[in-house]
Structures are given as structure tokens and as C-alpha cells.
Amino acid sequence: MNDSDEGKGQAARSKRADARRNKETLLNAAAEVFVASGVEAPVRDVAAKAGVGVGTIYRHFPTRADLIVAVYRHQVEACAEAGPALLASSPTPYAALRDWISLFVDFLVTKHGLAGVLHSDSAGFDTLHAYFLERLVPVCTQLLDAAAESGEVPSAPEAYELMRGVGNLCAGADSDPRYDARRLVALLIAGLRRPR
């Protein structure tokens, strides 16, 4: 391999890394807009938040459903990757669990409205739900097991039960300003902890 070929390889890798970062910027911007305005927010708002033209959004995501599914998958991956990172960096496994549940609540808020947008495609929605469970239940299980092994949680619920409970506490929170789902989720997680 000569210097020219090596330079082309580095340029191609750099271009792919830039494309990944740009796509991630788009997905993060879309998630923020969806949280603030719902999944029916105009695409131009997402483009403005990301600092790109509307055409760039449509080049990556030809339909609104494509964008919403990509945001959903991106948020699932971010939540899944955060679990082990929090476990490694938090002072205790319980603190990692608590912080991860907070991220999970953020995710639930982001995905609000997804079911309505994809309602006509129940097979697609079922696939996304299976993906959600496949990626996040093991992460929650790992966090719960670590907290139980440390003695901070006497007997933890199954991960699926806990996630379902958190999801139920978050349901409808956006339609009632007097209802603070985050406070109730915090109480639920505090209730898991062994008294000292």
C-alpha cells in the first residue's frame, strides 16, 4: 500500500466518522424537538435545531416515520449504553440504577406519540417494542443485580416489572401539569433501597 492509498483510506474513515456525527446531531436535535413539541413537530424545527437544511433531514430520513423510528432506536441505544457506563462510574450500584432510571424516564418522554404515528403499521411497532425489550431489559437486570449483590436493594423486582411500573407512572404525565411523574418514579426507586 502506498502513501496515496493510505491517505485515501484515512479520508474515507474520517468522512464516515463525520457522517455518523452529523446523523447523531440530527437524531439528538429531533429528540429535543419531539420532547418539546411532540412527534408531529414540523421537520423545519428539527432542521433548525440541528443547524441543517430541511433537505438534509429528508436525505437521511425520507418520511417522518423514518425519522421517528431512527430517534427511537438512537435513544434506546443511548439508554442501553448508559447502563454499564453508569455502573462503572457511579459511587454505588444503587446510584447507577437510580441515574439510569432517570435516563429511562427521559427516553419514555421522548418516545411519547410514537404509537400514534406508527399505529397504522402495527407490525413495525411490534418490532420496535421487541427491540426495546431486547436492548433495555438486560441492562436494567444488570443494574438491579448489582444493587442486590451490594446489599443496597434487599430483593429487587424483575427488570421488566420495574420498567413497566416506571412506564405506567409516566403515562399521561404530559397531559396533566399537576402530575409529576418524575417525583413518583423517584419515590418508587427510593422504595427499592434497603433502609440503613
N, C-alpha and C positions, 0 to 999 in steps of 0.2 A: 504494500500500500504506500503510495507516495503522499507527500505533504498536501497536495491538492485534494486527494480523496479524503484524507483525514479532516481537512478543513471543511469539506462539504458535509461530512458526517456530523461534525460538531455543529455546523449551521443548521442541519436538519433537526438535531436533538434540541437545539435552542429554540427553533421555530415551534416544535411540538410542545415544549415546556411553556412557551408564550401562549400558544393556543389553549392549553389546559388552564393556565392562569386567567386568560380572558373569559373562558367559559365559566370558570368558578366565580369570577367577578359578576358575570351576568346572573348566575344562579343565586348568589348571595343578594344581589340587588332585587331580584324577583321575589325572594323570600321576604325581604324587608317590606316591599310594596304590598305583598299579599297579607302580611301581618297587619299593616296599617290600613289597607283599603279593601281587603278581600281578594279572592282569586279572579273576580270579574274586573279588577282594576285595568285601566287602559294600558296596552302594551307600550304606548309612548311614555307612560310614567316609569315603567321598568327601564326603558331605554335611557331616559333622563337620569335615573338613579345610577345606572351603570356607566353613564358618560359615553354612550354609543348612539348610533342612529337606529331607528326602528328597523331598517333593512337588515342590520346586523343580527337583531333578535330573530327575525324571520328566516335568516340564512341558517342559523343554528337550530331553530325550533319553528318549523313551518306552521304549526297550529298552536292555539292556546293550550289545548290538551297536552301537546308535546312538551310545552314549557312547564306546565303544572306537574306532569309526571317526572320531568327531569329535576325540578325543585324538590319534589317529594323524595326521590331516590338520593339526591345530594344530601338532603337533611338527614335521611336515615343513615347514610354512610358517616356523616359527621358525628351523629349521636353514637353510632357503633364504635367508631374510632376513639371517641372521648372516654369511654368506659375504662379500658386498660390504661390510658394515659392518666386519668384521674386516680386510679388505683395506685399507680407508680409514684405520683407526685403529691397526693394528699397526706395529711398528717395521720389519718386513720382510715381504715376501710369504711367505717360508717360515714365519715366526712365525704369520701369518694362517692358513696351511694347517694347521699343527700344532694351533692352537687350534680350528679348525673341525672337524678330525678328532676332537678330544676331544668336541665337541658332538655330532658324528655318533655316537660311541660311546654317549653319554648317550641319544640317540634310539633306538639299537638296543636298549638295555636297557629303555627304556620300552615298546617295541613287543613285547617278549617275551610270548608267549602269544597274540598276535593271531591267528596262523594257526589255532591250535586252536579259538578261539572262532568264527571265521568259516569253519571247514573245510567246513561244510555248504553254504556259499554260495561256491563256487569262482569264479563269475563276479564276485562282489563283491570277493573277494580279488585276483583278477587286475586288476581296475580300480584297486584301491588300489596294487598293485605298479607298474602303469604310471604312475600319478600320482607315486609316489615317485621313479621313474627320471626322469620328465619334469621334475620340480622340482629334484632334487638333483644329477643328473649334470652339468648345465650349470654349476652353482655350483662343484662340485669341479674341473671343467675350467678354469674361470676362475682358480681358485686355483693349480692346477698350472701353467697357462700363465704366470701372473705370476711364480711361483717360478722357472720355467725361464728366462724373459726376464731376471730379475735375476741369473742365474748361480748361484743357490743350489742348484738342482737340475739336474744335468747332462742327464739325459734321463728325463723323468717317464713313468710308466706311463699308460695310458689311465685316465681317471677311473673308468669302470665297473670296470676291473680292480682299481684301488686300493680302491674301495668294497666290492667283492665280497671282496677279501682281508681287509679290516677286519671285514666281517660274518662271515667264516669264523672269524677269530680270536676273535670274541665269542660264537660259537655254543656253547651248553652251559656257558658260564662260571658261570652261576648254580647249576648242579647240582654243582660241584666247588669247595669252598672253597680247595683248594690251587692252583687255576688262576687266575692273574691276567691276564686278557685285556688290561686297560689297560696293563700293563707291556709285553706283547708288541706291542701296537699302537704304543706309544711307540718301541719298538725298530725296528719297521717304518718309521715316519715318520722316525726319526733316520737310517736307512739310505738314505733318499732324498737326504739332503743331501750336497752336494759337499764333500769334505774341504778344509779350509783350510790 
